[in-house]
């Protein structure tokens, strides 16, 4: 891995992606072989907004590599509460840790923070911007279930503010994929992501209804329609119901359709989907550990 | 009266300052916005809009008495008037004349319109925009600005 910092999915080439995914597959096959890989290594956890899966999977990944974590704790209990800048916080914590993981509510925060530190910094989500490590585990799950060739993927939900969607859309330009985006008009992809997809020559179509495209899909990636993004509740209720799936919805889908979700879900995937062969979202969440182990190993100087 | 003389009458010569010629027709007021000129600071300014031009079809001209432009101002100006030429006038003579060039990045001259961009916070970082095909793009949050660019110029 030639990158010092992991800030955006845009920086990852096909070779980078395959290097991480192949290494993750090796780790998943024999995790014990990597148990002492990074003994005495400390990972600095800087989470400025709540996180369950991302934070716990980074902590698990570091510990399973033999290392440990130092955690800033909640914003309320840190110097941030006293008005310390992000630039100062990361410069202090880089003195304690061998690498940093940053989640922050503002777009561009990870890029800015990376300009102030010499240790590797990993973006664990910057506002509505990017979430590149989520994308790596998404790609791992897609490759396991549907492969990277002749792939038709539908991405549905809040495409405007969904950082997992932005990162995934960029990364999919590296593989042989047709991307179908399904959302209310008010939550369509932002201008910057459209620009990049156009520049990359990606095969993209946009829809307001899933039924138009569902039968073609190999993968359906569902995200939460975020109630807080709508100016009023009635407007939210009007669209939200159109972007929920259940086992009946999936009757028109291919038998081997893979349904994914970055989680947490609210009601966009009914629980009756969990028991079907389509449901891969818990497997997807579990893949976060070997994928983040692989990424940490590579940026900390391990060899694949 | 020839066309040139007619044009001369409409836009008189200046003694010292800058003449910005070959501005894309209709963009003169945005050029004034870029230069922070709103008429309140007493500068003598002449503006001609939608003048006939062989090269552009229609062009605007702005003459500013007693003011030479900074490189930052020229960089931003180039984004809305890529064919503009800058003439520096001293004692009624043009002593420098050059075309604007689109830079690859503009640093510290535009404010990101995304209120959730880290560059709008109290952090030790300057705004930084990459120049793309038809606008500029924040290098931190990726927000693209196109037509609305003059509205986001940072005050000095």
Interface residues (C-beta under 8 A of the other chain):
Chain A: X85 X86 X87 X104 X105 X106 X107 X108 X109 X111 X112 X115 X126 X127 X128 X129 X190 X191 X192 X193 X195
Chain B: X114 X116 X117 X118 X119 X121 X122 X123 X124 X125 X132 X137 X138 X139 X140 X141 X142 X143 X144
